[in-house]
Amino acid sequence: MLFLGLGTGLGSALVWDKTLMSLELGDLPYPDSHIIENYLGVPGFALLGEKKWKREVTYAVAQLKRSFIADYVVLGGGNVRRFGKLPEGVEQGQNENAFLGGIRLWETKRQSRELKWRVI
């Protein structure tokens, strides 16, 4: 599963074989010396307008899904609410799950052994 968070920037993580790996996809190069989060985050929405921004997000999500060979993408963050219908293979994330995942990242080693996920 590839997670992409559409907020002020672009949050990202990959879950593979019960392993959680945080990613820094927001810094990926984009046309005209920009980075991808400048187009998929809040600045991109302001620059492109809603219709073009949605098209850009849809295209980028499909490319990232293909690049990571992800079975599906969870799209979260505050701006995901702007989508009425998401493309096939893309699910809307819930903020409650993001908070729980964040808490788990900060648990001690002893506590983490009890979790199903290994964090790297």
C-alpha positions as CSV (number, residue, x, y, z in Angstrom):
1,M,0.0,0.0,0.0
2,L,1.2,3.4,-0.9
3,F,0.0,6.3,1.3
4,L,0.0,9.8,-0.1
5,G,-1.2,12.7,2.1
6,L,-2.5,15.8,0.3
7,G,-2.0,18.6,2.8
8,T,0.3,21.7,2.9
9,G,2.8,19.5,1.0
10,L,2.9,15.8,0.1
11,G,3.2,13.2,2.9
12,S,4.1,9.6,1.8
13,A,4.7,6.2,3.2
14,L,4.9,2.6,1.8
15,V,3.6,-0.5,3.6
16,W,5.2,-3.7,2.2
17,D,5.2,-7.1,3.7
18,K,4.1,-5.7,7.1
19,T,6.9,-3.1,7.0
20,L,6.2,0.6,7.2
21,M,8.7,2.8,5.4
22,S,8.3,6.6,5.4
23,L,9.1,8.3,2.2
24,E,10.1,11.8,1.2
25,L,8.4,12.0,-2.2
26,G,7.5,15.6,-1.8
27,D,11.0,16.6,-2.9
28,L,10.8,14.7,-6.2
29,P,11.7,17.0,-9.1
30,Y,8.9,18.3,-11.2
31,P,8.9,20.4,-14.4
32,D,10.4,23.9,-14.4
33,S,12.7,23.3,-11.4
34,H,9.8,22.7,-9.0
35,I,9.2,19.8,-6.7
36,I,6.1,17.5,-6.7
37,E,4.6,18.8,-3.5
38,N,4.4,22.3,-5.0
39,Y,1.9,20.9,-7.5
40,L,0.0,18.3,-5.3
41,G,-0.2,20.3,-2.1
42,V,-1.8,23.6,-1.2
43,P,0.5,25.7,-3.4
44,G,-0.5,23.6,-6.4
45,F,-4.2,24.0,-5.7
46,A,-3.7,27.8,-5.5
47,L,-1.6,27.8,-8.7
48,L,-3.6,25.5,-10.9
49,G,-7.2,25.9,-9.7
50,E,-9.4,22.9,-8.6
51,K,-10.0,21.3,-12.0
52,K,-6.4,21.2,-13.2
53,W,-5.1,20.4,-9.7
54,K,-7.4,17.3,-9.5
55,R,-6.1,16.2,-13.0
56,E,-2.5,16.7,-11.8
57,V,-3.1,14.7,-8.6
58,T,-4.8,11.9,-10.5
59,Y,-1.9,11.7,-13.0
60,A,0.8,11.8,-10.3
61,V,-1.0,9.2,-8.1
62,A,-1.2,6.8,-11.1
63,Q,2.5,7.2,-11.9
64,L,3.6,6.7,-8.3
65,K,1.3,3.7,-7.9
66,R,2.9,2.2,-10.9
67,S,6.4,3.1,-9.9
68,F,6.1,1.5,-6.4
69,I,4.2,-1.5,-7.8
70,A,1.6,-0.8,-5.1
71,D,-1.6,-2.9,-5.0
72,Y,-3.5,0.2,-4.0
73,V,-3.1,3.8,-2.8
74,V,-4.6,5.4,0.3
75,L,-5.0,9.1,-0.4
76,G,-5.3,11.2,2.8
77,G,-4.8,14.6,4.2
78,G,-7.0,17.6,4.3
79,N,-7.3,18.1,0.5
80,V,-8.5,14.6,-0.3
81,R,-12.0,15.9,0.6
82,R,-12.0,17.9,-2.6
83,F,-12.4,14.7,-4.6
84,G,-15.9,13.3,-5.0
85,K,-14.9,10.1,-6.7
86,L,-11.4,8.7,-6.6
87,P,-9.8,6.6,-9.4
88,E,-9.8,2.9,-9.3
89,G,-7.2,1.5,-7.0
90,V,-7.3,4.6,-4.8
91,E,-9.0,4.8,-1.4
92,Q,-9.7,7.7,0.8
93,G,-7.8,7.7,4.1
94,Q,-9.2,8.6,7.5
95,N,-7.5,11.2,9.8
96,E,-8.2,8.9,12.8
97,N,-5.9,6.3,11.2
98,A,-3.1,8.8,10.6
99,F,-3.2,9.9,14.3
100,L,-3.0,6.2,15.4
101,G,-0.1,5.5,13.0
102,G,1.8,8.6,14.3
103,I,1.4,7.5,17.9
104,R,2.7,4.0,17.0
105,L,5.8,5.5,15.4
106,W,6.7,7.1,18.8
107,E,6.2,4.0,20.9
108,T,9.2,2.4,22.7
109,K,10.9,-0.7,21.3
110,R,9.4,-2.8,24.0
111,Q,5.9,-1.7,23.0
112,S,6.6,-2.0,19.3
113,R,7.3,-5.7,19.6
114,E,3.6,-6.1,20.3
115,L,2.6,-4.4,17.1
116,K,1.9,-6.1,13.9
117,W,4.0,-3.5,12.0
118,R,7.8,-3.2,11.9
119,V,8.9,0.4,11.5
120,I,12.1,1.3,9.7
